[in-house]
Structure formats: C-alpha cells, structure tokens
Amino acid sequence: MILYKKSFFKEVDLNKNYNCIISGPDPMHYKEQFKTNFIFADLNQNPYSKDLLLKSFFLFFKLIFKFKPNYRNLRVILTLSLIIPIIKKKSIKKIICFFDYSRLGKALKKILKKEIVLIGFQHSMRASNMDRENLIKGFDYYFLWDHYKHKNKIKNCKFINFGSLKSYIVLERGKKWNYLEKKFKKNKNLVLISSYGNIIDEIEERFLKNLSKNERISKINSIYKGFMSKKIKLNERENQALEFFLLCYAISKIIKKYNFNLIIINRSAHSIDYNSEKFHKISKKEKEYFNYFFENYKILGSDHFRRLDQALKLKNSIFITNISSMGKELFALNYKVIFYSFLGYKLNPDYFDIKSIFCLLKRDDQLLLNKIKKISNLSSNDFKKEKRKVKKTFPSFVPDKKKFKFFLSLSSLELKKKIKFN
C-alpha cells in the first residue's frame, strides 16, 4: 500500500459513539468548532481500526477495479478501504464535506450509495468559469453560499440557501445574532479587506523590484496605463494584484485628505500557524507592503473565525474590498461594504452589480469618495432598501438561525458551547 508517515494514520476507538464522518480537507478548521462526536477522514489523515484491518485489506483490492489506476486514486482507495469498514461497523449514515471539492466524500457516495447521506457546502463565492454543476452532483444535501442559476438541472439534491457557515459559527458561539439588526451610527472608519497574497509577489518581481515608495506608485500607474492601452499584458493573477495596488493608492489619498481612520483586515495570516516562523515572515512582508501606502493604520490579523468576530465590532465602519469573499459575508450580515473593482470584475461579472450603490466598477477616486459619503449617510432602513435592489447573483445568503438548527439536526453535529473570541 503506502508507506507510513507521521499522523498519516489515526486509530479509531470503536467503543466510542460517532454520529457522522467529516470528510476533509478542512483548511478552515471547521471541525474544531464542533464536539468530537465525529470521525475526521482525509487523504492525509486516515482513520483505521486494528480490529478491522483484515476487512480493509480485502476491500482495498476490491476497490482497485472501481477507479482508474493512478497515484491519486490509489490514495483515495487506501482511505476508503480503511474508513468504510468503520462506517459499516458503527452504522454511520451522515458524511459532511465542509468543502464541496472533497474527493473522499464523493468517492464514499460512489461506493456506499444510499447507505449514506452526503452533505456538502459551498464555502465561499465561485468564479464564473468554475464547473459548479460538477462540484454539486453527488450530494444529497447542498448548502449554498450564494445564488446558483442552474440548480434545477441537478436532480436528487436538496438545496438550502444558507450563506456562510463561518458566519453562523461566529454568531452562534459568540451569541451575536442581534448584530444582524444593529443600527448604524456615523464614524470615520474605513476598513480595507486585504487581498494581499502570493499574487502580489508576481507583479512585485516583474515590475517593482528595488523601487522606492514614490517610484513604486509611479510605476503602478504606468503599468495600469500600459495595460489599458494593451501595451502591457498581464495574467489573471497580475491583473488582480494591480487592481489591489491601485485600490490601496486610492484609499491612501482619501485618508490623507479627509482624515479617515484606517483599519486593515489581514488576509495572509489567518491560515498560518501563529507559532511558526513562516507566519512571522509573511505577516512582516504584508505589513511592509501596506507601509508603502499608509502611515497610520491598525491591522486585525487572526484566524478565520476571530477576524470575522473582530469585524462584527466595526458595525459603523465602511468596508472596502475589490473581490473578497469576506466582503460578501459582511454584506450578508448587514454591514456597509463597497466593492471597488475596475479590472477583476470582468473575470466574474455575476459577482458584481453595476447598478448597485455598493459597487464601483470603474477607476475613479472621486466617485469612490462619493460612494463612501453616500453609504455612510444611509440609515439602517435605507441600507436595507438598497440591499433589496441588488441582483440575485450579487449577495451571499443572510444567516438564519432556523437554518443552522436544521443543519445541526441533519448532520448530527453538536456545536461547542459559547466562546468569547479574543
């Protein structure tokens, strides 16, 4: 089979009761938010039982004929051969995939068919070029993050207009459902949702190496002009990086002229171990990036759940993003968000709404300032009126406590008790 690696195999105690299987991957660590009445199974973390190894051995060779012979499928077959005897022994019926691209979840359904109920999640927005139909097929229940035009094409799947699971967890564990109805008060906070990441490195390496602050900003504007006139070609990632550079530059001018307070929601730190050397290096690099644009700002950096909890405390702020899923998540929670995209929106037009007050889809710093002022002046009622006008594909679904109770009942998962996010 495959040679043993540390943590690659994990023994299961068959004397315990398990309500379901959580099928990985789980890069957001959703599983850690629930009581451990489940088994976590992933291609890199294979649960097994010594008492069932003989059954696993025979099942492994039986499954070889059901998949194309290649290394990736061999990994899947190994995990299936170890977990299926446990599923049958413990009479487990529910398989949950917090990420709909879980290969293991679909493979379990392929083998066990009606013996199990496969529950899937769309965990964030989907690019227009993605094959969403293929991602959804095979699930018995599918929790949508946002509107899907073609769900009627998919048979034998129950759709739930759900929204962000992360939002549900933060609202429920933090006891903050009342934040959905909090009224707005005026203040001068702008909150930039960072799009910083590896995409920045590519454009840095190509155009901005060893340049001073002023030289960088001048070069960025030059690249934009060259790109718009088709004298410079950029790939999709460089396109997105250029847009975020220009967004930061626009905000820096507005802040300097109108004395807004700037808060930045860090992006790169949330998925990295805070105790690792890698985290400190990446965090420092991102801070250096923002120092090119801003003199005074506060960074909110933490894991996925805590940074959303921190953002919830900024109800009276204006959030600004170009193409962040977190922007849609906050908008669903009734927070004021501006989606300022003049390059990337062409790659995913359904993600934006050109007619909405919450979108600005051309590069114009004065219009951005006007948007900030106009949205800042919206009352809670006016905000909701404007929100109701947006097209179906623009927002994520608003969290609903009844739908969360339905998910918990369906999955047999139990959320951990109230927690104060620090």
N, C-alpha and C positions, 0 to 999 in steps of 0.2 A: 504493500500500500504506500503510504507516505511516511517518511522518517519523522520521528517525534521532535517537536520543538517546544520550548518552554511556553506554557499557557495555551498551547495549540489544542490540547485535550483537557477536558474538565469532567471529573467523575460526578455523577448524579446520585444522590441518596434516594433510593426507591421507597424508603419508608416515609418520606415526606409527601404531602399532598400538593399537587400542582394544578392550577386552574387553566393554564394556557402555555403556549410557546411564543416567545418574542423572537421573531426571525430577523437577524441582522442583515446588513450593517446598521449600526446605530451611532453615527458620529455626533449626534446631538445629546447622547446620553439620556434619552427619554426614559429608558428602563430604570434609571436610578431614582426617578420620581415616584415609582410605584413600590408597594410592598412586595417582598420577594416570594410571591406565591406562583411564580412562573419559572420556566427554564429558558435561558437565553441560548440561542443556537446561531452560529455564524460560520462561515467558511474558514475563519481564523480562530474560532473558539468552538471546538467540537465536544458537545456533551456525550458521555458514554456511561454504560453500566458494565461492571465486570461480569455480573450475572447474565448479561445478555450478549456478550461478545461472540459467542458461537452463532447466535442468530444473525448478528451483524456481519459476521464473516460470510455466511451463505448469501445473505441479502446483497452484499457488495457485488458478488459475481453475477447475481441475477439482474441487478440494475445496469450492469455494463451494456446489456443489449438494448436498453431503452434510451440511451443517449449516444450522440456522435462521439467517436473515440478521439478525444483531445485532452490536453492537460487541464484546462478549465473545467471541463465536465468531470474529469477524474476527481477533482476537489469536491465538486457537488455530490458525486456518488459516495465518496467517503463520508461526508457529513450526513447524507440521507441514511446510509447503512447503519450509522451509529444512533441517530435520533429516532428513526421510525420504530424500532423495537420498543423504545421507551414510551413513545406516543401510544402504541398499542397496549403495552403493559399497564400504563396509568390511565388509559381511556381518555386521553386528552383530545378535545374536539376543536378548540379555538387556536388559530395561528394568526398572530398580529405582525404586520410589516409596517413599521413607522415610516419607512421609505419604500415607495412603490417599485423601486428598481431592484428589490431584493430577489436575487436569483434563487435562493434557497426556498423562499415562500412559494414561488410559482412551481418549483420542482416538487415540493411536498404535495401541492394540489394535483399535479400531474400524476403522481403515483397513488395518492390516497383518495383522490376524487371526492365523493360525497361523504366519506368518513370524517372529513374535517370541514370547518368553516374558515375561509381565508379572508382576513380583514386587512384592507390596505389604506394608506394615507398618501395624499398629495401633500408633501410637507412645505412647499413654497411655490412661487409662480413658475410657470412653464414657458419656455421660449416657443415662439410660433412655429419654429422648424422641427420641434420635437414630435415624435410619433406617440401622442398621448393615448390613442386608442390601444396601441400595443402594450403600453405600460399598465393600462387598466384591465385589459382582458385577463380573465382567470380569477379575479377577485369576486367573492360572494357579496361583500360589502366594501364600498369605496367612499372614503371621507374626502370630499372636495375642498380644496383651499380657495379656489376661485371658480368662476363660471366656465363650464365646458360645453361648447356649442353642439357637439356631436354625440352626447351621451345616449341619445335614443338609438344609435346604431349598435350599442353594446347590450347584448341580451344576458339574462341570468345574473345581473349585477344590480344590487340595491345601492343607489347613490344617496349620500347625505350631504347637503350644503352646509358644511361645517366651519370652515375657516382654519385658523392657525391653532394647532394643538398646543404649541408653546404658550400662546395667549391664555388658553383655558387653564393650563397648569399654574401659571403665574397668578391669574385671577383667583383661582380656587384655593391654592395653597397659601397665598398671601391675603385671602379674604378681601379682595378688592373689586368685587363685581360692581360696587357702587361707582367706581371710576368711569364706567361707561356713560353715566348720566351726570357727571360733574359739570358744573357751569364754568364758562371761561371768564377769566379776568385778564386785563391788559398787563403786559410787561414787555421788556425789550430783550428777550432771549431769542436768539436764533440757534437752532440745533442742527448741525450738519451730520447726516448719517454717512459715515465714511465708506467709500468704495475702494479704499486702498487695498492693494494685494499684489500678487505676482505680476499682474498686468502692468503695473507701474514700472517694474524693473525693465520690461522690454522697451518701453519708449524712452526711459532714462538711458539705457545702454545705447540706443540708436541715435538719440539726438542731444541729450542733456549732460553728458559726462563732463565733470570738472568745470561746470559753469557756475558763476556766482548767482546770487539771488536775482539781481536785475537782469542778468544775461539769460537766465532760465525763463523768466516771464516774457522777455522779448522774443526768445526762441519759440516758446509755446504759441504766441500769437502769430509768428511767422509760419509755423507748421500748420496752424489752422487755415491761414490764407492759402497756403500751398495745397492743402488737402481739398479745400472748397473749389479751387481753380483746377483741380485734377493734375497738378504738377507733382504732388507727393502722394504716394499710395500707402495706405495703412491697412493692416489686417483688422479683424473684428476686435481683438483684444487691445490693440494700439488705439483704435477708434474710441473705445470705452475709456481708456486711460487719458487720452487727450481731452475728452469731454469733462472728466473729473478734474483735471488740471484747471480748465477754464472755469468750471463751477467754483472751485476754491478761489480763483483770482477774482471772480465777480463778487463773491461774498466778502473777500478781504477789503475791497473798495467800499462796499456798502457799510461795513462795520466801522471802518476808519472815518467815514463821512458822517454817519448818523449815530454813532456811539451805541451800537447794539452789543449785548453780551453774547459771546460765542461759546457754545458747548459742542464738543465733537464726540459722537458715539463711535468708539473704536471698533474696527472690523476684524483686524487680523488676530487679536489676542484671544478672542472668545473660544477658539477651537484648539488652543495650545496649552499644555500643562504649565501652570504658573511657576512651578518649581524648576522647570527645565531651563537650560542655558539658551536653547533656541527661542523660548518666549521672550527673554530679555533682549536678545539681539533684534528680533523682529519688531518688538514694541519700540525700541530706541530708533530703529530705522523709520518707522511710521511717524514718530514724533519729529524727527529731522525733516521729513517731508512737509509736515504742516508748518514747521518753523519758517519755511521759505515764504509762506503766505501770511501767517498770522503772528502777532506779537503777544497778545494776551488771550488765552483760551483755557478751557477746562476739558480734560478728556475723561469720559466714562468708559473704562475698559474692564470687562469681566467676562464670565461665561455667558452663554446664550440666554439663560433664564434671568440672571441677575441684571444684565444690561437692559433687558426689557422692563424689569421691575423698576430700575432707576429712571428709565424714560417715562414711566407712568407718573412719576412725581413732577414731571415737567408739563403738566396739563396746559398751562397758559403760554407755552412757547410755540414758535413756528418751526416745524421740522422741514428740512430741505434735503432732497436726495435727487439723484439722476435716475437710478434704476434699481434701488434697493428693495428687497422683499420686506425688510423691516418697515420701510415707509408705508407699504400697503397694509401691513399688520397694524401699525399705529392708526392709520386712517380708518380701518375697520373698528378700532376701539374708540372712534370719535375724537381723534386728535387732528389738529390742523397741520396738514402736510402739503408742501409744494413739490411737484415733480418737474424738475427743470432739465429737459433733455433736448438737445438740438442736433445730436448725431446718432446716439444709440436708439432713439425711438423708431427710426426707420427699420431697424432689425426686428422689432417686436411691436408693431403698431397697435395690436389689441391691448397691450399693457397700458396704453395712454388714452386720453380723451381730449382731443384738440379743442373741443368746445367748453371743457370744464374750467371753472375758476381755479382748480387745483393743479392744472397743468400749464406749463410754458414750453412750447416746442420750437422756439427759435432763439438764437443768441441775441439777447437784448437786455443789458444790465438795467436800463431804466424801467422796462416792463417788469423785470424781476422785483425791483424795489416797489413798484406799484402793486404787484401781487401781494408782497409781504404786508404792505399797509392795508390793503383791502381785506385780506383774510384776517389780519389782526383785529380788524374792527367788526368782524362777524359775531353776532350774538350766538348763543347755543342753538336757538331756534332757526336763525338764518343759516347757520352752518349745516344743520340737518336738511333744510330745504335745498341747499346747493348740492349736498351729498346725494339726495334722491334723484338729481338730474343726470348723474353720470351714467354712461352706458354700461351694459351688463358685464362686459369683459374687463372693466377697469378696476373695480374694488375686490378685495378679499371678503369672504363672508363674515358677518358680525358674530362673535361668540354668543352662544345661547346656553344657559345653564341646563335646560332640559335636554339639549342635545348631548351635553357632556355626560349627564346621568345615563342617557341611552347608550353611549359608548362604553361606559364602565360596566353597565349591565350586560351588554353584548359580549364584551371581551372577557369578563370575569376578573379584570384587573382591579386592584384597590389602590387608590392614591394615598401616598403618605400624608400624615396629618399636617395641620397648619405649620407653616415655616415662615420665619421673618428673613427676607432676603437682605443681606447686608451690602 
